[in-house]
């Protein structure tokens, strides 16, 4: 992807990685009628995490599903949720491909974002411990490595403790901020921490081969991946937003269709710059299990995230999870048959 700077807030704080969809492939690889550039409505869609669950967005970009629905989609990677929120507030970003944490975090600062779909309503995490940690109960008095306090990966760790009846304070379990998953894996190997949670299986398999233990696979209700926009955008640009959602729904349905497995894996390998097809295939399989064919926003998933985030920010307790959700777009596209038509065209999910 080309590295450029964006005007406005981003010229002060961050480099954006921008990829603009240019292909004109339609369903099943057929050539879709090209629209005149002037007829396309420009929209900036941003995402803060690169993982296999971003596949619907990448496919929509690579196959240019956006122009099929009248959108010139500029797909932008930003470094974190805070930058994404700031970009939406400044008007530099129209739509976020992100999760409930972004919406809740924005609400804490007085900004009203809406989650209009939830492509993933249940998270997936893997609790991995050092060789001497044979069971979750062995975590008492130990150190759990996290990317950050209050982030999604920290939430997985908190939910893991809840699942096994553990309490960080009571059981003297210390959270240690280490950094990204690669740094967490190295910290485990160096015995700087005793356990951590990974959200993709690639790190697990390597560590397990070295004698580390996978203590649990976690699938809590968490609205980790979906489509987010400001309340004003959902009202003033509702037609544009619906077109963006249509393109992403087609990307989602494409990813879930068994016939497209090899193409999706190829896309993931290109995005991750990986030559290990078997490892990427494992991550693809996890993503397919997690992605929702009818991605209605999940109140339960947002509520679970809010409950954990308010441990760090008590002001979040006053926010109603239902106020952060707008199901009207997905409901309309479901009830008018659009989602069903996509599924019939591409084939049912795995």
N, C-alpha and C positions, 0 to 999 in steps of 0.2 A: 504494500500500500504506500502511496505517496505521502510524505510527511510535509504538512503545511501548517501555517498559523492562521487562526481565524480572528476576525476583527472583534472589537468589543471586549468582553471580559476575558476572553481566552488569550488575547495578545498580551495580557499582563501576567497570566499564570500558567499556561499549559500549551504544549504542542498537541495538535489533534492529528489523528491518522485518518485520512479521508479516502474513501473508495466510492466512486460514483458508478452505479450500474450502467452498463452500456450495451449489453447483449440484447438481442431481440428474440430469444427463444421462447416459444409458447409451450403449452401442455404437450407432453410426450416428445419434446424436442422439435416440434414443428415451428416454423417461422411465424411469429405473430405479426399482425399488421403494425408497421412502425408509425407512431404518431409524430407529427411535426413538433420540433422542440418547443415552439412557442405555445403549443397546446398543453404542455405538461406543467403541472403545478409543482414547484420545488418544495421539498420537505427534507429537513435534516433529522435523521434518526440516529440516536446515539446509544452506545452500550458501554458499561464500565468493567465488564468481566468477559474474558475470552475462554469459553468452555464449550463442551459439546452441545449444551442446550441452546447455544446461539445459532445452531445449524439452520433453523427456519429463516432467520434473518439473512445469513450468508447465502443460502440457496435463493431466497427472493432477490438478493443483490446480483448473484452470479447469473441467474437465468432471467434477470430483468423483469420480474413479475410486477415491479412498481409501474413501469411505463404502460403495461397492459391495462392498468386501472387509472391512467392519466397522471401519474406521479413521477417526477424526476427525483429519485431517492438518493440523497447523499448520506452514506453510512459512515458514521464517525465513531472512533474509539476514544474514550476519555479515561483518565487514570483512576477515578474513584467516584463514588456516589455524590460527594460534595461538589465536585466539578460539574457533574451532570445536572444537579439541582440549580447551581449557579447559572449554567448555560440556558436552562429553560426559563429561569427568572429574567435573564437578560434578553431573551428572544432569539438567541443564537441557535438553540435546539428546539425543535418542534415536538418530538416524541422520544421517549426513552424506552429502550428495550432492557428492562431491569426488573427489580422485585419490590416487595412490600417494604423493605427497609428504606428504600429511597422515598417512598410516599410518606412513611411514618416520620422519617427524619425531616422532610420538608415541612410537615405539619407542626413539628416541634419548633420550627423557626417562623411559623405564621404563614407559610406558603401552602396554598391548597392545590395539591396534585390529586389526580384520580387514576386508579388502576382500572383500565377498561378491559383487560383480559389477563388471564393467568395461564400461560403455557405450561407452567409447572406449579402444581398446588401441593405437592408433597416433595420435600427435599430428600436427598440421598447423601449420607455420610458414612464414613468408615472409621471407627475408633480403633487405632493401632497402638499397641504398647510394646515396650522393650521385652526382650526374652524373659526377664525375671517377673514380668507382669502377666500372670497366667489367667487372671480373671478380673472382672471390673472391681471387685472388692479390694484387690491389691492396690488400687489407686489411692487409698487413704494415706495421707501424709506425703503424696507425690506431687510432681509438677506436670501440668498439661500445657503444651505449647499451643499458642494461638497466633493468628495473623494480626488481630487487633482486638481490643476489648470492645464489645458491643456490636461487632460485625457478624455476618451470617455464620462464618465458621465457628466463632465463639458461641453462637446460639446452639449449634449442633453439639458442642461440648457440654453446654449447660443441660440440654435435653438428654444427653447420654447419662449424665449424673442423676437426673431425675428418674430416668428409666430404671436405674439400678439402685434407687433408694439412697443415693449419696447426696451430701450437702457440702459445698465447697468450704464454707466457714467451719461447720461442725466437724467435718472430717479432715480439716487442715490440708485441703487440696489447693495448691497454688497455680494460678494462671500466669504463664510467662509469655510475653509478647516477643515473638521471634521474627516473623516476617512471612514471606510467601511460602507456598508448599515445598519448593525446593529447599529453602532454608530450614523448614520444619523437619524434612527428612534427614538433612545433615545433622540437625540438632539432636534428633533421636539416636542416630548412629554414634554421635560424640558423647552421648549420655548427659547432654545439657538439659534435656527434658525426659520424662518417663513415658509420656503418651501424647497423642495428638489426634485430630480428626482430619481426614482428607475427604474431599468431595468428588474426586475421580479415582478410579481404581489403579491408575498407572503407577502410583507410588506404593500402593499396598503390595502388589505382586513382587516388586523388587525387594522390599523389606521382609516380607514373609519368607522369601528364599534365604534370607540371612538369619532366620530364626526368630524374627519379631512375630508377635501375635496379633491377629485381627480379633479384637475383643467383641465387636458388635457391628452389624450393619444397621444404620438408622434411617428410617423413612418417616420423619415427623411431618405433620401438616404445617407447611411453610410456603407462602406465596413468593417463591424465590425468583421466578422468571415470568415476565409478562410485558404488556404494553402500558405505558404511563404517559399522561399528558396533563397539562394544567387545566383547571376547571374552565378557564376562559377559552382555551383552545377547543375543548370538547363542545363548547356552545357556539363560538364564532366561526370555527373552521370544521364543523361537524362532517361536511361532505368530504373534505380532504382527509380527515382522520379515518372515516369509514373506508376510503380507498386504500389508505395505508394498511388498515387492518385486513382488508381483503387480500392484499399482496402477501402479507405475513401469514395469513391463514392458508394461502396456497403453498407458501414455503413450508409451513407446518405439515400440511397433508402430503406434500411431496416427500418430506423426510420420513413420514410414517409408513409410506407405501413400500412393501417388501421389494417390489421390482426396482426401486431406486437405490437400494442398499449400496451398491458398488459406487454409484456416483456421489452419494452422501459421504461415504468413507473417503473418497478421493478429495472431496472438498475439505473435510476435516484435516486430512493429512497436509494439504496445501496450507491451510490456515495455521496449523501448529508447526509447520515445517518439520514434519516427522516422516521418517522412512520406515517406521515399524508398523506395518499394516495390521498385524495381529493385536497390538496394543490399542491402536485407534479403533479397531473393530469392537473391542471390549468396551471402550468408552461410548461408542455409538450404540451398542446394545443397552447400556444403562440409560442413555438419553432417550431412546425409543420407549423404554418402560416408563419413564417419568413424564414424557410429554402428553398433554391432554388433547384428544382429538376435537373436543368441544371446550375451548378454553374459557369457561366462565370464571370471572374473578372469585376468589375464595375468601369469604368472610372469616372462616375458621383459620386459614393460613395467615391472614393479616393479624387476626387477634392473637395468635400464638407468638408471632414476632413482636407485637406490641407489648405483650406481657413480659417478655424477656428484656426488651429495650428499655422499659420503664424502670428496671433495676438500676440502670445507669442514669436515667433521666426521669425522675418522678413526675414531671409535668405531663408526660405522655399518658398518664393514667386517665386524664380527663378527655382524651380523644376517643370518639366512637369509631370502631373499625368500619362500620357500615357507611360512615360519612366519607370514607376514603375510596369507595368503590362505585363504579358506574357500569352496570351490566347491560345497559340499553343497546349498545352496539352489537355485542355478541348475541344477545337475545334476538334482535331483529334479523341478523344474518343467519341465525339458526331457524327461526320461525318462517322466514321467507324462502327457505330451501337452499340458500347459497352454500352452507357448509355441507349439506347432504349431497349436492351436486358435485362438489370437489371430491368427496369421498367416493362417490360412484365412478368418477372419471379416473381417479388414480388407483383405486382399490383400497380395501380396508386395511387398517393398521395390522401389525404383527400379532 
